[in-house]
Amino acid sequence: MKVQWIVLIVVGAVAVIGVAVFFLFGKKSIDLAPYLSLKDPRIARLDDERVLEVAFSGPADTVISKAYTELFKVYYATKGVPKGPGMKPPKARYSNFAQVALSAAASESNFRAFNWKGSVAIPIPDAAVVGPRKPGSDGMAARDSTWAYGEIAEILHLGSYETEAPAIDRLVKFIESSGYRIVGDHEEEYLKGPGYGKIDPKDYATIIRYRVEKAK
């Protein structure tokens, strides 16, 4: 991965979805103290996690915001999930992050129109009851799912979405230098952003994460 093409992704899709995420999420405060050690990248192990998930496929500036709209609509209608301050932060996984980024580098002015594939999600407790959902007119439907983890590499980015690129590049280099390789999707967990009130973008907090395994 190269910073020069990662910048295109951060400035475009991530900035757009970030606003949608936090406008809907509406969580007003979060204690970042437990996360500050992640300013330095690390290899760790996470348990698999049950989530409410909405898959998307299409141009970033249309399908991802629709996916979040569906996700939060179903989440708030689901029994047994915490609302407000008890909610866990939303996440997103991009299954074709690298492919889109390389295409974007070749055509910067049109990269918003590239076909993005992935999912947006909110972790839910075991007690949550998620009923069957029929796809809406846009073909999207929330589903009860499990995100696999195991060994992961992650880093905390403090700042606007447009300035994520160095953190991503640093994480990727750390993975390689630690003798690992990326085996999972590009994942972002949105701890703090626009929906937390009048917060300067320099104070946004995002965990950038990859599933990894030992390089052979």
C-alpha positions in Angstrom: 0.0 0.0 0.0 1.2 3.5 -0.8 0.2 6.7 1.0 -0.3 8.5 -2.3 -3.3 6.4 -3.2 -4.6 5.9 0.3 -5.0 9.7 0.5 -7.6 9.5 -2.3 -9.7 7.1 -0.3 -9.5 9.0 3.0 -10.4 12.3 1.4 -13.3 10.9 -0.5 -15.3 7.9 0.8 -14.2 7.9 4.5 -14.9 11.6 4.9 -18.4 11.2 3.4 -19.4 8.2 5.4 -18.0 9.7 8.6 -20.5 12.5 8.6 -23.4 10.0 8.0 -22.2 7.7 10.7 -22.0 10.2 13.5 -25.1 12.2 12.5 -27.1 9.0 13.0 -25.0 7.6 15.9 -25.5 10.7 18.0 -23.3 9.6 20.9 -22.2 12.7 22.7 -19.1 11.6 24.7 -16.7 8.8 25.0 -13.7 8.2 27.2 -10.7 7.9 24.9 -8.3 7.0 27.8 -8.5 3.2 27.2 -7.6 3.7 23.5 -4.7 6.1 23.7 -2.1 3.4 23.8 -3.2 2.5 20.3 -1.6 5.6 19.0 1.3 3.2 18.5 0.4 0.2 16.3 0.0 -3.2 17.9 -0.6 -6.8 17.1 -3.4 -8.3 19.4 -6.1 -10.9 19.5 -9.8 -10.2 19.4 -12.7 -12.5 19.9 -15.2 -12.9 17.1 -18.1 -10.4 17.6 -21.8 -10.5 16.9 -23.0 -7.5 14.9 -26.0 -6.1 13.2 -24.7 -5.6 9.6 -25.7 -4.1 6.3 -23.8 -4.9 3.2 -23.3 -2.4 0.4 -22.0 -2.3 -3.1 -21.8 0.7 -5.3 -20.6 4.3 -5.5 -19.3 5.5 -2.1 -21.3 8.8 -2.1 -24.6 7.0 -2.4 -24.6 3.4 -1.1 -22.6 3.8 2.1 -24.9 6.5 3.5 -27.9 4.4 2.6 -26.4 1.4 4.3 -25.9 3.4 7.5 -29.5 4.7 7.4 -30.8 1.2 7.2 -28.4 0.0 9.9 -29.5 2.6 12.5 -33.1 2.3 11.6 -33.1 -1.5 12.3 -30.8 -1.1 15.3 -33.1 1.2 17.2 -36.0 -1.1 16.4 -34.2 -4.2 17.8 -35.0 -5.5 21.2 -32.2 -6.1 23.7 -29.6 -3.6 22.4 -28.3 -0.6 24.3 -29.4 2.8 23.2 -27.6 6.1 23.6 -24.4 6.1 25.7 -24.4 2.3 26.1 -24.1 1.7 22.3 -20.9 0.5 21.0 -19.2 2.5 18.2 -20.2 1.7 14.6 -17.7 0.0 12.3 -17.2 -0.5 8.5 -15.3 -3.1 6.5 -14.2 -2.5 2.9 -13.6 -5.8 1.1 -12.1 -4.2 -2.1 -10.2 -1.3 -0.5 -7.0 -1.9 -2.3 -8.5 -2.5 -5.7 -10.6 0.7 -5.5 -7.6 2.7 -4.3 -5.5 1.6 -7.2 -8.2 2.5 -9.6 -8.7 5.8 -7.9 -5.0 6.6 -8.2 -5.4 6.2 -11.9 -8.5 8.4 -12.1 -8.6 10.8 -9.2 -11.4 12.9 -10.5 -13.8 10.0 -10.8 -13.0 7.7 -7.9 -16.2 8.5 -6.0 -18.1 6.6 -8.7 -16.0 3.4 -8.3 -17.9 0.3 -7.1 -17.3 -0.1 -3.3 -18.0 -3.4 -1.6 -18.2 -3.9 2.1 -20.4 -3.7 5.2 -21.3 -1.3 8.0 -22.1 -2.7 11.4 -22.8 -2.1 15.1 -21.9 -4.7 17.7 -24.9 -6.2 19.5 -25.2 -8.3 22.7 -26.1 -12.0 22.7 -29.5 -11.1 24.2 -30.5 -9.0 21.2 -33.4 -10.3 19.1 -33.0 -9.5 15.4 -36.0 -10.3 13.3 -35.9 -11.2 9.6 -35.7 -8.2 7.3 -36.8 -7.9 3.7 -34.5 -5.8 1.5 -35.8 -2.3 0.8 -36.2 -0.6 -2.6 -32.4 -0.1 -2.7 -31.8 -3.8 -2.1 -30.3 -3.3 1.4 -31.3 -5.2 4.5 -29.8 -5.5 8.0 -28.8 -9.0 9.2 -27.6 -10.7 12.3 -23.9 -11.6 11.6 -20.6 -12.5 13.2 -17.4 -10.7 12.4 -14.4 -12.9 12.6 -11.2 -11.6 14.2 -8.4 -13.6 15.8 -5.0 -12.0 15.3 -5.4 -8.3 14.3 -3.2 -5.3 13.8 -4.6 -1.9 14.7 -3.8 1.8 15.3 -5.7 4.8 16.6 -5.9 7.8 14.4 -6.6 11.1 16.1 -7.6 13.8 13.5 -9.8 14.4 10.5 -10.6 11.6 8.0 -8.5 13.5 5.4 -5.4 13.0 7.5 -5.7 9.2 8.0 -3.2 8.2 5.3 0.0 8.4 7.3 -1.6 6.2 10.1 -2.7 3.6 7.5 0.8 3.6 6.0 2.4 3.3 9.4 0.2 0.4 10.3 0.9 -1.5 7.1 4.6 -1.0 7.5 4.4 -2.2 11.1 2.5 -5.3 10.0 5.2 -6.2 7.5 8.1 -5.4 9.8 6.5 -7.6 12.5 6.5 -10.6 10.2 2.8 -10.6 9.4 0.6 -10.1 6.4 -2.9 -8.8 6.0 -5.6 -11.4 5.4 -8.8 -9.5 6.2 -10.7 -6.4 5.0 -9.8 -2.9 5.8 -11.8 -2.0 8.9 -12.5 1.3 10.6 -14.1 1.8 14.0 -15.5 5.2 14.6 -15.0 6.3 18.2 -15.5 10.0 17.9 -16.7 12.2 15.0 -19.1 14.9 13.9 -22.2 13.6 15.7 -20.5 14.1 19.1 -21.4 17.8 19.0 -19.2 20.8 18.1 -15.9 18.9 17.9 -12.9 20.1 15.9 -12.0 17.5 13.2 -8.5 17.3 14.7 -10.2 15.6 17.7 -11.9 12.8 15.8 -10.9 9.3 16.8 -10.8 6.3 14.5 -9.4 2.9 15.0 -7.9 1.4 11.8 -7.7 -2.4 11.8 -6.7 -5.4 9.8 -7.0 -9.1 10.4 -3.5 -10.6 10.0 -1.5 -13.8 10.1 2.1 -14.8 10.3 3.8 -14.4 6.9 5.1 -17.6 5.4 
